């Protein structure tokens, strides 16, 4: 029987997420959702820029630490544009399953587009 793994992401300080058109920090869930929806098209480039590319190493480390293995079912909460879901998909293989969940439809749309563009066989196990 496959086990279910959860990969928890550290919660970000909402005071660090400021809307470009306002001087006050993002305070409520609706504003946070709107922010992530607005930045969806540039989210990956923004991660590269802000972390100087280090986020790629952190994500590989997180997948390694998750303990996910071939055949497992995994859930990627707040999956954004799908980076961890793709890495997890490679880890669990075609016998496993990855479910990506995010509150931003725009982020999920980017992840879905990337899934179809990359079209690796193992990515077919991602919902």
C-alpha atoms as an extended CHARMM CRD file, in Angstrom:
* protein
*
       127  EXT
         1         1  UNK       CA              0.0000000000        0.0000000000        0.0000000000  PROA      1               0.0000000000
         2         2  UNK       CA              1.3380000000        3.4400000000       -0.9070000000  PROA      2               0.0000000000
         3         3  UNK       CA              1.8340000000        5.9350000000        1.8580000000  PROA      3               0.0000000000
         4         4  UNK       CA              0.7070000000        9.5440000000        1.7350000000  PROA      4               0.0000000000
         5         5  UNK       CA              3.3730000000       12.1730000000        2.3280000000  PROA      5               0.0000000000
         6         6  UNK       CA              2.8820000000       15.8130000000        3.1750000000  PROA      6               0.0000000000
         7         7  UNK       CA              5.5000000000       18.3860000000        2.3210000000  PROA      7               0.0000000000
         8         8  UNK       CA              4.9700000000       21.3690000000        4.5710000000  PROA      8               0.0000000000
         9         9  UNK       CA              6.1870000000       24.7400000000        3.4520000000  PROA      9               0.0000000000
        10        10  UNK       CA              7.1510000000       27.4280000000        5.9140000000  PROA      10              0.0000000000
        11        11  UNK       CA              4.4690000000       30.0600000000        6.1320000000  PROA      11              0.0000000000
        12        12  UNK       CA              5.5800000000       33.4280000000        4.9260000000  PROA      12              0.0000000000
        13        13  UNK       CA              5.2550000000       36.5650000000        6.9610000000  PROA      13              0.0000000000
        14        14  UNK       CA              2.2590000000       38.4200000000        5.4700000000  PROA      14              0.0000000000
        15        15  UNK       CA              3.9660000000       41.6980000000        6.3290000000  PROA      15              0.0000000000
        16        16  UNK       CA              6.6050000000       40.9390000000        3.6920000000  PROA      16              0.0000000000
        17        17  UNK       CA              4.0600000000       40.6780000000        0.8650000000  PROA      17              0.0000000000
        18        18  UNK       CA              3.1790000000       44.2020000000       -0.1420000000  PROA      18              0.0000000000
        19        19  UNK       CA              0.9020000000       45.1030000000       -3.0060000000  PROA      19              0.0000000000
        20        20  UNK       CA              2.7340000000       47.2150000000       -5.5830000000  PROA      20              0.0000000000
        21        21  UNK       CA              0.0480000000       49.9230000000       -5.6620000000  PROA      21              0.0000000000
        22        22  UNK       CA             -0.1910000000       50.3040000000       -1.8760000000  PROA      22              0.0000000000
        23        23  UNK       CA              2.1740000000       51.1560000000        0.9070000000  PROA      23              0.0000000000
        24        24  UNK       CA              0.5490000000       48.8670000000        3.4850000000  PROA      24              0.0000000000
        25        25  UNK       CA              1.3640000000       45.1460000000        3.7730000000  PROA      25              0.0000000000
        26        26  UNK       CA             -0.9720000000       42.4530000000        2.5090000000  PROA      26              0.0000000000
        27        27  UNK       CA             -3.1510000000       41.5750000000        5.4780000000  PROA      27              0.0000000000
        28        28  UNK       CA             -6.0110000000       39.3420000000        4.4400000000  PROA      28              0.0000000000
        29        29  UNK       CA             -6.3520000000       36.1060000000        2.4980000000  PROA      29              0.0000000000
        30        30  UNK       CA             -8.1900000000       37.7840000000       -0.3960000000  PROA      30              0.0000000000
        31        31  UNK       CA             -5.3750000000       40.2660000000       -0.9300000000  PROA      31              0.0000000000
        32        32  UNK       CA             -2.7710000000       37.5070000000       -0.7020000000  PROA      32              0.0000000000
        33        33  UNK       CA             -4.6970000000       35.4280000000       -3.2270000000  PROA      33              0.0000000000
        34        34  UNK       CA             -5.0080000000       38.4270000000       -5.5600000000  PROA      34              0.0000000000
        35        35  UNK       CA             -1.2740000000       39.0740000000       -5.2650000000  PROA      35              0.0000000000
        36        36  UNK       CA             -0.3110000000       35.4950000000       -6.1580000000  PROA      36              0.0000000000
        37        37  UNK       CA             -2.8210000000       35.5050000000       -9.0030000000  PROA      37              0.0000000000
        38        38  UNK       CA             -1.3460000000       38.7330000000      -10.3730000000  PROA      38              0.0000000000
        39        39  UNK       CA              2.2550000000       37.5250000000      -10.2390000000  PROA      39              0.0000000000
        40        40  UNK       CA              1.5150000000       34.0360000000      -11.6260000000  PROA      40              0.0000000000
        41        41  UNK       CA              2.9660000000       34.7900000000      -15.1060000000  PROA      41              0.0000000000
        42        42  UNK       CA              6.3010000000       35.9190000000      -13.6090000000  PROA      42              0.0000000000
        43        43  UNK       CA              6.3440000000       33.8120000000      -10.4270000000  PROA      43              0.0000000000
        44        44  UNK       CA              9.1450000000       31.4580000000      -11.5300000000  PROA      44              0.0000000000
        45        45  UNK       CA             11.3630000000       34.2930000000      -12.7580000000  PROA      45              0.0000000000
        46        46  UNK       CA             10.6730000000       36.1860000000       -9.5400000000  PROA      46              0.0000000000
        47        47  UNK       CA             11.7510000000       33.1620000000       -7.4720000000  PROA      47              0.0000000000
        48        48  UNK       CA             14.9700000000       32.9230000000       -9.5040000000  PROA      48              0.0000000000
        49        49  UNK       CA             15.6720000000       36.6240000000       -9.0630000000  PROA      49              0.0000000000
        50        50  UNK       CA             14.8270000000       36.9230000000       -5.3630000000  PROA      50              0.0000000000
        51        51  UNK       CA             16.6830000000       33.7630000000       -4.3010000000  PROA      51              0.0000000000
        52        52  UNK       CA             19.5350000000       34.0790000000       -6.8260000000  PROA      52              0.0000000000
        53        53  UNK       CA             18.5150000000       30.6330000000       -8.0730000000  PROA      53              0.0000000000
        54        54  UNK       CA             18.8640000000       29.0220000000       -4.6370000000  PROA      54              0.0000000000
        55        55  UNK       CA             15.1740000000       28.0560000000       -4.5480000000  PROA      55              0.0000000000
        56        56  UNK       CA             15.9450000000       25.2680000000       -6.9980000000  PROA      56              0.0000000000
        57        57  UNK       CA             18.3880000000       23.7050000000       -4.5310000000  PROA      57              0.0000000000
        58        58  UNK       CA             15.9400000000       24.2060000000       -1.6260000000  PROA      58              0.0000000000
        59        59  UNK       CA             13.1700000000       22.4900000000       -3.5720000000  PROA      59              0.0000000000
        60        60  UNK       CA             15.3440000000       19.4700000000       -4.3810000000  PROA      60              0.0000000000
        61        61  UNK       CA             16.3280000000       19.2680000000       -0.7100000000  PROA      61              0.0000000000
        62        62  UNK       CA             12.6660000000       19.4700000000        0.3690000000  PROA      62              0.0000000000
        63        63  UNK       CA             11.7110000000       16.6260000000       -1.9750000000  PROA      63              0.0000000000
        64        64  UNK       CA             14.6040000000       14.5490000000       -0.6580000000  PROA      64              0.0000000000
        65        65  UNK       CA             13.5700000000       15.2140000000        2.9510000000  PROA      65              0.0000000000
        66        66  UNK       CA              9.9150000000       14.3950000000        2.1940000000  PROA      66              0.0000000000
        67        67  UNK       CA             10.7040000000       10.6880000000        2.1790000000  PROA      67              0.0000000000
        68        68  UNK       CA              8.5250000000       10.1650000000       -0.8980000000  PROA      68              0.0000000000
        69        69  UNK       CA              9.4750000000        7.0820000000       -2.8680000000  PROA      69              0.0000000000
        70        70  UNK       CA              8.4300000000        5.2110000000       -5.9890000000  PROA      70              0.0000000000
        71        71  UNK       CA              4.7360000000        4.3290000000       -5.9160000000  PROA      71              0.0000000000
        72        72  UNK       CA              3.7600000000        6.8270000000       -3.2010000000  PROA      72              0.0000000000
        73        73  UNK       CA              0.8400000000        9.2460000000       -3.3490000000  PROA      73              0.0000000000
        74        74  UNK       CA              1.8670000000       12.7940000000       -2.4370000000  PROA      74              0.0000000000
        75        75  UNK       CA              0.0860000000       16.0830000000       -1.9230000000  PROA      75              0.0000000000
        76        76  UNK       CA              1.7330000000       19.4010000000       -2.7630000000  PROA      76              0.0000000000
        77        77  UNK       CA             -0.1790000000       22.1280000000       -0.9190000000  PROA      77              0.0000000000
        78        78  UNK       CA              0.2920000000       25.6860000000       -2.1910000000  PROA      78              0.0000000000
        79        79  UNK       CA              1.9390000000       24.2000000000       -5.2730000000  PROA      79              0.0000000000
        80        80  UNK       CA              2.1690000000       27.4950000000       -7.1460000000  PROA      80              0.0000000000
        81        81  UNK       CA              3.5050000000       26.9100000000      -10.6350000000  PROA      81              0.0000000000
        82        82  UNK       CA              4.2400000000       23.2500000000       -9.8920000000  PROA      82              0.0000000000
        83        83  UNK       CA              8.0150000000       23.0800000000       -9.3360000000  PROA      83              0.0000000000
        84        84  UNK       CA              7.7770000000       20.7100000000       -6.3700000000  PROA      84              0.0000000000
        85        85  UNK       CA              4.9660000000       18.7180000000       -7.9710000000  PROA      85              0.0000000000
        86        86  UNK       CA              7.2090000000       18.0220000000      -10.9790000000  PROA      86              0.0000000000
        87        87  UNK       CA             10.1260000000       16.9930000000       -8.7700000000  PROA      87              0.0000000000
        88        88  UNK       CA              7.8370000000       14.8170000000       -6.6490000000  PROA      88              0.0000000000
        89        89  UNK       CA              6.4130000000       13.2430000000       -9.8100000000  PROA      89              0.0000000000
        90        90  UNK       CA              9.8930000000       12.1890000000      -10.8730000000  PROA      90              0.0000000000
        91        91  UNK       CA             10.4650000000       10.7450000000       -7.3880000000  PROA      91              0.0000000000
        92        92  UNK       CA              7.2340000000        8.6970000000       -7.1520000000  PROA      92              0.0000000000
        93        93  UNK       CA              7.2630000000        7.6280000000      -10.8040000000  PROA      93              0.0000000000
        94        94  UNK       CA              4.3610000000        6.4670000000      -12.9230000000  PROA      94              0.0000000000
        95        95  UNK       CA              3.2200000000        4.0690000000      -10.1720000000  PROA      95              0.0000000000
        96        96  UNK       CA              2.6930000000        7.0020000000       -7.8010000000  PROA      96              0.0000000000
        97        97  UNK       CA              0.4490000000       10.0230000000       -7.8700000000  PROA      97              0.0000000000
        98        98  UNK       CA              0.9550000000       13.7210000000       -7.1690000000  PROA      98              0.0000000000
        99        99  UNK       CA             -1.8710000000       16.1000000000       -6.3730000000  PROA      99              0.0000000000
       100       100  UNK       CA             -1.0640000000       19.7940000000       -6.5830000000  PROA      100             0.0000000000
       101       101  UNK       CA             -3.3500000000       22.2160000000       -4.7630000000  PROA      101             0.0000000000
       102       102  UNK       CA             -3.2430000000       26.0070000000       -4.7300000000  PROA      102             0.0000000000
       103       103  UNK       CA             -5.7060000000       28.7690000000       -3.9240000000  PROA      103             0.0000000000
       104       104  UNK       CA             -4.7270000000       30.6920000000       -7.0750000000  PROA      104             0.0000000000
       105       105  UNK       CA             -6.3460000000       29.4910000000      -10.2920000000  PROA      105             0.0000000000
       106       106  UNK       CA             -3.7570000000       31.4600000000      -12.2350000000  PROA      106             0.0000000000
       107       107  UNK       CA             -0.8840000000       29.6200000000      -10.5290000000  PROA      107             0.0000000000
       108       108  UNK       CA             -2.5880000000       26.2820000000      -11.2650000000  PROA      108             0.0000000000
       109       109  UNK       CA             -3.0540000000       27.3510000000      -14.8770000000  PROA      109             0.0000000000
       110       110  UNK       CA              0.6820000000       28.0420000000      -15.1710000000  PROA      110             0.0000000000
       111       111  UNK       CA              1.4310000000       24.6370000000      -13.5950000000  PROA      111             0.0000000000
       112       112  UNK       CA             -0.9480000000       22.8960000000      -16.0010000000  PROA      112             0.0000000000
       113       113  UNK       CA              0.6000000000       24.6590000000      -19.0020000000  PROA      113             0.0000000000
       114       114  UNK       CA              4.0710000000       23.6590000000      -17.8510000000  PROA      114             0.0000000000
       115       115  UNK       CA              2.8920000000       20.0630000000      -17.3790000000  PROA      115             0.0000000000
       116       116  UNK       CA              1.7390000000       19.9210000000      -21.0030000000  PROA      116             0.0000000000
       117       117  UNK       CA              4.7940000000       21.7290000000      -22.3770000000  PROA      117             0.0000000000
       118       118  UNK       CA              7.3000000000       19.5480000000      -20.5260000000  PROA      118             0.0000000000
       119       119  UNK       CA              5.3010000000       16.4030000000      -21.3430000000  PROA      119             0.0000000000
       120       120  UNK       CA              7.5520000000       13.9240000000      -19.5340000000  PROA      120             0.0000000000
       121       121  UNK       CA              5.8590000000       10.5560000000      -19.1580000000  PROA      121             0.0000000000
       122       122  UNK       CA              6.0810000000       10.7030000000      -15.3700000000  PROA      122             0.0000000000
       123       123  UNK       CA              4.2550000000       14.0620000000      -15.2980000000  PROA      123             0.0000000000
       124       124  UNK       CA              1.0610000000       12.2990000000      -16.3520000000  PROA      124             0.0000000000
       125       125  UNK       CA              0.6450000000       11.2370000000      -12.7090000000  PROA      125             0.0000000000
       126       126  UNK       CA              0.0490000000       14.8610000000      -11.6110000000  PROA      126             0.0000000000
       127       127  UNK       CA             -3.4440000000       16.2050000000      -10.9890000000  PROA      127             0.0000000000
